[in-house]
Amino acid sequence: MTEYRHIILDIAEGVATITFNRPAVKNSLDTETLQELHSALGAVEDRADTDIGALVLTGAGDAFCAGVNLKGYDLDNREGFRAGFREVALWWHQMLHRVVRLPMPVLAAVNGIAVGGGLGLTLAADMAICSERASFYASWMSNGVANDGGSSYTLAKIVGFRRAMELMLTNRTLDAYEAQDWGIVNRVYEGAEFETMTRSIARQLAAGPTHLQAFVKQTFHDGWRRSLEECTEHECMNILTSLDNPYAAERLGAFKRGERTNSIQVNMP
């Protein structure tokens, strides 16, 4: 397995966990770290059809991710700053694309602050849980830059237009329970329960039918841009494709025999 300097990739029990490992800078990400993430996501995707069924994203220390590491730029060198920011933005966007298109569930386990791009990454994940210590802040306007991190694609769809505008225009910080109320995270867990439930939920997701979970991701994301007619046509094509998988024969056979078919239910108390 590839060794990384700024992230940790761990694979166990069908779950890949990527930990942002830059606690000294609140897990803010620079170009080198984003390149490592791109590589790690590729390695996870290559094993989607074999031994990895879910991905967890989390942070080391007391932060999830504080977005782009802006402190490494010389603000007085306008041309150099623009070029550097363009490069880091391109890598960041490629990372987001891979997270959204990864053919398996992605669970954001937000252990602390999620600022700017860290908020965007939480929104890009398929599901998100957080510690009671987590907080969420759309920091772009405070930093004097336009919103980024895929927020124009995800935020209003997840929280609604009015709340999205409020979060951006007022620079409001949401605590963990407010983020749950707004739909940014699915659940809040306190104390040691956070790590316990992260492992439990991830393992349960990984044990599910990854190929069908991938269809869910694809159709939901593409459905935002398609007409009803296009959505239903693609749903039909996906059903026919899924029927070719042995899993369909197994589950449909169980249904015909009157056996319970909800064994893949994920328990999220």
BELUR-V626921 format. One record per residue. N is the residue number from 1. NEAR is the number of other C-alpha atoms within 8 Angstrom. Layout:
# BELUR-V626921
N,NEAR + N,NEAR
This chain:
# BELUR-V626921
1,2 + 2,3 + 3,4 + 4,8 + 5,6 + 6,9 + 7,13 + 8,11 + 9,10 + 10,7 + 11,9 + 12,6 + 13,5 + 14,12 + 15,14 + 16,14 + 17,12 + 18,13 + 19,11 + 20,15 + 21,10 + 22,12 + 23,12 + 24,5 + 25,8 + 26,12 + 27,16 + 28,11 + 29,13 + 30,9 + 31,9 + 32,7 + 33,11 + 34,13 + 35,9 + 36,11 + 37,10 + 38,12 + 39,8 + 40,10 + 41,11 + 42,8 + 43,8 + 44,11 + 45,9 + 46,7 + 47,9 + 48,12 + 49,8 + 50,5 + 51,7 + 52,14 + 53,16 + 54,16 + 55,15 + 56,13 + 57,13 + 58,13 + 59,16 + 60,12 + 61,6 + 62,10 + 63,16 + 64,17 + 65,17 + 66,17 + 67,13 + 68,10 + 69,10 + 70,5 + 71,4 + 72,5 + 73,7 + 74,8 + 75,6 + 76,4 + 77,7 + 78,8 + 79,6 + 80,8 + 81,11 + 82,8 + 83,8 + 84,9 + 85,8 + 86,8 + 87,9 + 88,12 + 89,8 + 90,8 + 91,12 + 92,10 + 93,10 + 94,9 + 95,12 + 96,12 + 97,8 + 98,10 + 99,11 + 100,10 + 101,8 + 102,10 + 103,12 + 104,12 + 105,16 + 106,13 + 107,14 + 108,14 + 109,13 + 110,17 + 111,13 + 112,14 + 113,16 + 114,18 + 115,13 + 116,15 + 117,13 + 118,14 + 119,15 + 120,14 + 121,11 + 122,12 + 123,13 + 124,11 + 125,12 + 126,11 + 127,10 + 128,15 + 129,14 + 130,17 + 131,15 + 132,11 + 133,10 + 134,14 + 135,12 + 136,13 + 137,14 + 138,14 + 139,9 + 140,11 + 141,12 + 142,7 + 143,6 + 144,6 + 145,7 + 146,6 + 147,9 + 148,10 + 149,13 + 150,11 + 151,11 + 152,8 + 153,7 + 154,11 + 155,12 + 156,13 + 157,8 + 158,9 + 159,11 + 160,9 + 161,8 + 162,7 + 163,10 + 164,11 + 165,8 + 166,10 + 167,12 + 168,10 + 169,7 + 170,6 + 171,12 + 172,9 + 173,9 + 174,10 + 175,11 + 176,14 + 177,9 + 178,8 + 179,13 + 180,12 + 181,7 + 182,9 + 183,9 + 184,12 + 185,12 + 186,9 + 187,9 + 188,13 + 189,11 + 190,8 + 191,7 + 192,6 + 193,8 + 194,12 + 195,7 + 196,8 + 197,10 + 198,10 + 199,8 + 200,8 + 201,11 + 202,13 + 203,12 + 204,12 + 205,11 + 206,14 + 207,10 + 208,9 + 209,8 + 210,15 + 211,9 + 212,8 + 213,12 + 214,12 + 215,10 + 216,8 + 217,13 + 218,9 + 219,11 + 220,8 + 221,8 + 222,8 + 223,9 + 224,6 + 225,6 + 226,9 + 227,7 + 228,6 + 229,7 + 230,8 + 231,11 + 232,8 + 233,8 + 234,9 + 235,9 + 236,8 + 237,8 + 238,9 + 239,8 + 240,8 + 241,8 + 242,10 + 243,9 + 244,7 + 245,8 + 246,7 + 247,7 + 248,10 + 249,9 + 250,8 + 251,9 + 252,8 + 253,8 + 254,11 + 255,10 + 256,7 + 257,6 + 258,6 + 259,7 + 260,7 + 261,8 + 262,5 + 263,5 + 264,8 + 265,6 + 266,7 + 267,6 + 268,6 + 269,2
